[in-house]
């Protein structure tokens, strides 16, 4: 899976939990390169790791052939992260709802975490390609 040619800062990794670390590192390096503050970087990293872990666990269900691609753009007053995969699509409307999760729940917090960290979330799935775009305004 290749990133779009107009989106230059991309990295692809195998879809496993250990490789999600490389996506987070790539994001941190991109933020450091543009002198993004620590809190904004933390919010973006938390949302990214949550989304990527969910793709590994639910989208690919541990299948070894999976791949994740992250494309990071930092321009003007916005950070844009695009996460691409070919796993099972997210249920329709998943990122539009905000559900209360019991304090002792071990699953189900991901969407809420992503929503609380990011200013914009767009999700599409077409022709087997899932695309999650998360944006955050810079302070």
ZIWO-V353757 format. One record per residue. PHI is phi as a letter, one per 40 degrees, with the letter a starting at -180 (999 if undefined). D_CENTER is the distance of its C-alpha to the mean C-alpha in whole Angstrom. Layout:
phi=(PHI | PHI)
d_center=(D_CENTER | D_CENTER)
//
This chain:
phi=(999 | b | c | d | c | c | b | c | c | b | a | b | b | c | c | a | c | c | c | d | d | c | c | c | c | c | c | d | c | c | c | c | c | b | f | c | c | c | c | c | c | c | d | c | c | c | c | c | c | c | c | c | c | c | c | c | c | b | c | b | f | g | c | c | c | c | a | b | b | b | b | b | b | b | a | f | b | b | b | b | b | b | b | b | a | b | c | c | c | c | d | d | g | d | c | c | b | b | b | c | b | d | d | c | c | b | a | g | c | d | c | c | c | c | c | c | c | b | c | a | b | b | b | b | a | b | f | g | b | c | b | b | b | b | b | b | c | c | c)
d_center=(16 | 16 | 14 | 16 | 19 | 19 | 15 | 17 | 14 | 13 | 12 | 13 | 13 | 15 | 13 | 14 | 13 | 15 | 13 | 10 | 12 | 13 | 9 | 9 | 13 | 12 | 10 | 13 | 16 | 15 | 15 | 18 | 19 | 19 | 21 | 18 | 19 | 18 | 17 | 15 | 13 | 13 | 11 | 8 | 8 | 9 | 6 | 4 | 6 | 7 | 4 | 5 | 9 | 9 | 9 | 11 | 14 | 14 | 13 | 15 | 17 | 18 | 19 | 19 | 19 | 15 | 13 | 10 | 9 | 7 | 9 | 10 | 13 | 15 | 18 | 20 | 19 | 15 | 12 | 10 | 7 | 7 | 5 | 8 | 10 | 14 | 14 | 15 | 14 | 13 | 16 | 17 | 17 | 14 | 12 | 16 | 17 | 17 | 19 | 21 | 21 | 24 | 24 | 25 | 22 | 20 | 17 | 16 | 15 | 11 | 11 | 13 | 11 | 8 | 11 | 13 | 11 | 10 | 13 | 12 | 10 | 11 | 10 | 13 | 14 | 17 | 20 | 17 | 14 | 11 | 9 | 6 | 7 | 7 | 10 | 12 | 16 | 17 | 20)
//
